[in-house]
Amino acid sequence: MSPAQLSLLQSSRWKPWEPVLWLVAFAAPLVIPSHAAIINEIAIVALFAMSLDLVLGYTGIVSLGHAAFFGFGAYAAALFAKHVMPDPLVGLALAIAGSTLLGALASFTIQRGSDLTRLMVTLGVALILLELANKLDWLTGGADGLQGVVIGPLLGTFAFDLDGRTAALYSLAVLLGFFMVARRLVHSPFGATLKAIRDNRLRAMAIGIPVGSRLVVVYTMAAALAGAAGALLAQTTGFASLDVFEFHRSADVMLVLVVGGTGWLYGGVAGAIVFKLMQDALSAVTPQYWTFWLGLFLVVLVLVGRERLLKPWTWFAKGKA
């Protein structure tokens, strides 16, 4: 085994604290059911952030329109539940398949041009879908949103209760499943080529890495994860609206990665926890000005540095996933 293969193997191994972290996450909705709803939101945001991290943190592609896939997955799952069948797993699979196809088509728009060009193109895709969802009100409900969405019991047994425990466990299970897939991807030779593209695209092309096909694959997979996150939101809330395509969705998930860090899968998880808990706490204390305090925190985070401000967490999570 070569040194490079040995390094990939060692980095892909689970650290002793990781199973404990996931066990605590799955136990939380059962131990503190009053907070199951926010745990569900954290899991969905974490999955969404992880999808963006694949293209931003590991490949170096900046996107301001990632909400396109999130919103497409949300509407696909909601429409399927309303007009075809309410089974959540089938609806989730359909939303993932649709988002994957959309991501494959959109991936060709980010292969050329500068970072600024990609920002505008990705944002344009999200805005086009937003306008389509708004105009096709006979299908999507337009500005009123898609109402009357009823989701059936999970596995035909576990109904989505009002306190949100089933929803939280469902979202956590999907998050863990995709986390394991993404972990396997980024710690493979394929993942190593993504990092090479991120660090120096021209050099990667010079040594024979098929940059175009790599971008198509990773962007498509990121779209699938984002679509899954959107589907989870629609299924656990029973509602889909134009809000899922809004620019603030893409901006918020970018802020989550600013907080948690890019280029490691737990960055999206850590960022989602901090971001959602701060949002919940600040909006409860100052409903009108919570965005100011959240913005102030982000400014301090950038000026002081994430490593200094979040040193206890980074020390605990040493040996990134």
N, C-alpha and C positions, 0 to 999 in steps of 0.2 A: 504494500500500500504506500502510495506516494505521500510526501509531507502535506501536499494540498488536500488530498482525500482524507488524511488523518485529521487535519484541522477542521474540515467540514463535518466529519463524524463527531468530533468532540464538541463543536459548537451546537450541533443539533440535539445533543443529549439533554434531557430534562434535569434542571437543577433541583436540589432537595426541597427548596421552598415552593416550587411551582405547583406540585400536586396539592400542597396545603392551601395555597392561594385559591385554587379552583374549588376545593372542597368548601372553603369558607364562603365563596361566592354562591355556590349552590345551596348552602345551608341558610344563608341570610334571609331569603324570602320566607322560609319556614320558621325561623327563629324570631324575626321581626316583620310579621306580615303587614304591619302598618306602613312599612317602607317598601313593599313589594313593587309598587307602581314606579317609584324612582329607580329601583334596581333594574326594572325592565327597560326604562329609558336609557340608563347607563349602558346596558348590554347592546342596545340598538345603536347608540352613538359610537360605542367602541368598535362595533363591526364596520360601521360606515367609515370611521377614521382609519381602521386597519386597511380598508380597501384603497383609500387615498394614499396611505403610506407605501403601498406597493409601487405606485407610479411616481410618487414624490420622493420618498425617503430612499428607496432602493434603486430607482431608475433615473431620478433627477428630472422628471417631467412635471412641470407646474400646471395645475388645472384649477380653474375657477368655475367650472361647470360640472363638477362631479354630482351635483344634485340632479342632473338629467337622468342618471341611472337609478338613483334613489327614488325619484318621483315616478319613473317608469315602472319600477318594481312595485311601488305602492299601489298605483292605479291598476296594474295587471292583476295583482292579488285581490284587490277589492272588486273589480269587475268580474273576475272569475267566481268569486264567492257569491256575488249577487245574481249573476245570470246563468251560471253553469252548475256548480256544486259548492257546498260550504266547507269541504274538507280542507283544513289548513295546510297539511303537508303537500297535497296535490297542488294547491294554490301557490305555495312557496316554490315548488319545483317549476311550475309554469312561469312564475315571475323571474326566477333565476335564469331559465332558458331564454325568455324574452330579453332580459337585460344583457345576457351574454351575446346574443345576436346584435343588439344595438351597440354594444361595446366593440364588437368586431368591425362593424361598419364605421363607427366613429374613430377607430384607431388609426385609420388612414389619414385623418386630418391632422394628427400630431407628429407625423414622421418627418415633416420638413418645416423649415422656418425657425425663427428665434423663439426664445422663451416668451417674449411679448406676443408673438403671433399665436403661439399655443394658448396663451391666456385668453386672447380674444376669440379664437376658434372654439375652445371648450365652453366658454361662456355663451357663445352664440348658439351652440347645440342645446344648452339648457333653456335659453330664452325661446327658441323655436318650439320646443316641447311644451313650455309654459303657455305660449300663445295657442298652440293646437288644443291643449286641454281646456283653455278658456273658450275657444270658438266652438268646439264640439260639445256644447252643453247638453245636447240630446243624449250623449253617451256618458260624459264625465260629470254632469251636473253644473259645469261652468264655475262661476264665482261662488255658488252655494255649496259646492263640494258634492261628492258622491255619498249619498245618505242611504240608509236602509240596508247596510251591509251586515249580514249575520254570519258569524263564523261558527262552524260546528265543533263538537268536542274533539280534543286532540287524541288521536288514535282511537276515536270512537268512544272514549271513556272519560277523559278529563276535560270537563267543561271549563270555559274561561270565566272564572268567578269575578265578582265585583272588586274584591280586594287585590286582585292582580297576581296572586301566587302562581297560578298555572301559566299566565303570560310571562312572568319573570323567568320561571324555570325553562319554558319553551325557548325564549330568546337567549338565555345563557347556554342552552344545549346547542343551538345553532351557532352561536359565537364560538364555543369551544370546538365544534366540528370544523368550522372554517379556519380557526386559528391553527389547528393541527395541519390542515392542508397547506396553509400559507407558510407555516414553519418548515414543512418539508420542502416547499418550493424554494424559499430563500436560502436554505442551507444545502442546496444541491448545486451541481456544476452550472445548471441554468441560472440559479440565483447569483452565482459568482460572476457570470457574464453580465447580469443586470448591473451589478456594482461597478464593473469595468466600464459599462456604457455611461453610468452616472459620473464616474470620475473623469473620464476622457473619452468622449464619443469617437473622435477621429482616430485615436490610438486603438480603440476597440475594433474599428473597421479595418485598420491597417493590419491587425493580427488575425483577421479572418472571422471575426464574430459577425454573424448575420444580424446587424442592428435592426433592420426593418422588421424582420419576422419576430425578433425578441420583443419589440415594442408592441406589435399586434397581440402577441400572446399575453403579456403582462397587463396591457390595458383592457383586454377582453376579460381576463380573470378579475381585475379590479372592478369592472362593471358588474360582473356576476355577484361579487360580495356586496357592492352598494345596492344592487337590486334586491338582494336578500334582506338587507337592513330595511329598505323601504317597505318590502312585503311584510316584515315583522311589525312595523309601525301600523300599517293599515289593518292587519289582522288582530292586533292586540287592542286597538282603539275602535275598530269597526267603522272607520271613517277615512276618507281620502279627499284632500282639497288641493287647490292650486299652491298652497303653502309649501308642499313638498318639492316644488320646482323652483321656489324663490331663491334669489341670490344669497340670502342670509344663510341658507342651508350649506352651501358651498363654503361661505366665509366662516361659519361656525366650526365646521369640521377642520378647516385650516387652523383655526385658533386652538382647537383641541390638540392638534399635532404640535403647535407652538408650545403649548403647556407640557405635553408629555414627551416630546422629542420625536424626531424622525429617524428612520433607518433601523428601528428595532420594533418588533411587533407589540411589545408591551407599552410602547409609547402611546398608542391609541387607547389602550385600556386605562393607563394611568391618567392620561389627559381627559378622558371621558369622565372618570370618577371625580377629578378635581373640578372640571368645568361644570358638570351637572349639579354637584353638591353646592358649589359656590352660587350658581344660578338660583337654586332652590332656596338657599339660606338668605341670600341678598334680596331676592324678590319678596320674601316673607317679611324682612325687616324694613326695606324701603321699596315698596312696589313701584314707585315712579322713577327712582334713580338707581335701580340696581345695575343697569348697564354702565353707569359712570364708575361704580366701584369695581366692576368686573374689568372695565377698560383700564382703570388705574393699576389693578393687579397685573395685567398683561404688560403694561409699560414698565413697571418695576421688574417684572420677570425678564424682560428683554435687556434692561439697563444693568441689573445686578448679575444676571446670568442664571440659567436654569440649574446648572450644576451646584452653585452656591445656595440658591434658595431652596432647592429640593434635595440637598445633600443626603439627608437620612434615607430617602427613598432610593436614590441612585446607589448608595452604598449597599442597601439591602438587595437591590436588583443587579448587583455587579455580576457580570457574565450575562450579557444581554441575550434575549431570545432572538 
